[in-house]
Amino acid sequence: MRFWRVLALALTGNAVSAVFLPPRDADANAGVTSDAARAALIREAFMHSWEGYKQYAWGYDELLSVSNRGGNSRHAPPRG
């Protein structure tokens, strides 16, 4: 059930995207009727996060979503 939310979070690094993905339960499927539709939602969430990374944090380890800046949390020297 939580697998898809965790997967989206792992792929995107964005908890907001993971919240919008419906759970796998049949009664809470929220209109997603096939694995292809679910895959499309995951791809859409990933692409949204990727565009944010490209716009605000290109060249850094991660996007700091609250400040819309890049960050290096992997002990790399800061850029710029």
C-alpha positions as CSV (number, residue, x, y, z in Angstrom):
1,M,0.0,0.0,0.0
2,R,2.6,2.6,0.9
3,F,5.1,1.2,-1.6
4,W,4.0,3.6,-4.4
5,R,4.3,6.6,-2.1
6,V,7.7,5.5,-0.9
7,L,8.7,4.8,-4.5
8,A,7.6,8.3,-5.6
9,L,9.5,9.8,-2.8
10,A,12.6,7.8,-3.6
11,L,12.4,8.7,-7.3
12,T,11.6,12.4,-6.8
13,G,13.0,13.3,-3.4
14,N,9.8,15.3,-3.1
15,A,7.3,14.4,-0.3
16,V,4.6,16.5,-1.9
17,S,4.6,14.4,-5.1
18,A,4.4,11.3,-3.0
19,V,1.4,12.5,-1.2
20,F,-0.6,12.9,-4.4
21,L,-0.1,9.4,-5.6
22,P,-3.1,7.2,-4.7
23,P,-2.6,4.1,-2.5
24,R,-2.8,0.7,-4.1
25,D,-6.0,-0.3,-2.1
26,A,-8.9,-1.2,-4.4
27,D,-11.4,1.0,-2.5
28,A,-9.1,4.0,-2.5
29,N,-7.8,3.7,-6.1
30,A,-8.9,7.3,-7.0
31,G,-9.7,6.5,-10.6
32,V,-6.4,4.8,-11.4
33,T,-7.5,1.6,-13.2
34,S,-4.4,0.1,-14.6
35,D,-0.7,-0.2,-13.9
36,A,0.0,1.9,-17.0
37,A,-2.1,4.8,-15.5
38,R,-0.2,4.4,-12.2
39,A,3.1,4.4,-14.1
40,A,2.0,7.6,-15.9
41,L,1.3,9.3,-12.5
42,I,4.7,8.2,-11.2
43,R,6.4,9.5,-14.3
44,E,4.5,12.8,-14.1
45,A,5.6,13.2,-10.4
46,F,9.2,12.4,-11.3
47,M,9.2,14.9,-14.3
48,H,7.8,17.6,-12.0
49,S,10.6,17.1,-9.5
50,W,13.3,16.9,-12.3
51,E,12.2,20.2,-13.8
52,G,12.4,21.8,-10.3
53,Y,15.9,20.4,-9.9
54,K,17.0,21.7,-13.3
55,Q,15.6,25.2,-12.7
56,Y,16.7,25.8,-9.1
57,A,19.5,23.4,-8.2
58,W,21.4,22.3,-11.4
59,G,25.0,21.4,-10.4
60,Y,24.2,20.7,-6.7
61,D,23.5,17.4,-4.9
62,E,19.9,18.2,-4.1
63,L,17.0,20.7,-4.4
64,L,16.1,22.4,-1.1
65,S,12.4,22.6,-1.8
66,V,11.5,25.2,0.8
67,S,14.0,27.8,-0.3
68,N,14.2,26.7,-4.0
69,R,18.0,26.5,-3.9
70,G,20.5,23.8,-4.4
71,G,22.5,22.2,-1.6
72,N,25.5,20.0,-1.2
73,S,24.8,17.7,1.7
74,R,27.4,15.1,0.6
75,H,30.4,17.0,2.1
76,A,31.3,18.7,-1.2
77,P,32.6,22.2,-1.2
78,P,29.9,24.9,-2.0
79,R,29.7,26.3,-5.5
80,G,29.4,29.9,-6.5
